């Protein structure tokens, strides 16, 4: 049981790295940020205040939360 908690804690810490980087770099970001690339060229943009950049940064934590929910429900 203790090993499982350690794995969850490490996974949560690793998942927070992109969120922290996003928060640190947010003031330096342009008002429009690319969120999709095709062939190395940006083809979809959104505002830095939009939901997508935060979702992309927090996707690791969302995945961890869903995994824990599934394990808890089992």
Order of alpha helices (4+ residues) and beta strands (2+ residues): alpha-beta-beta-alpha
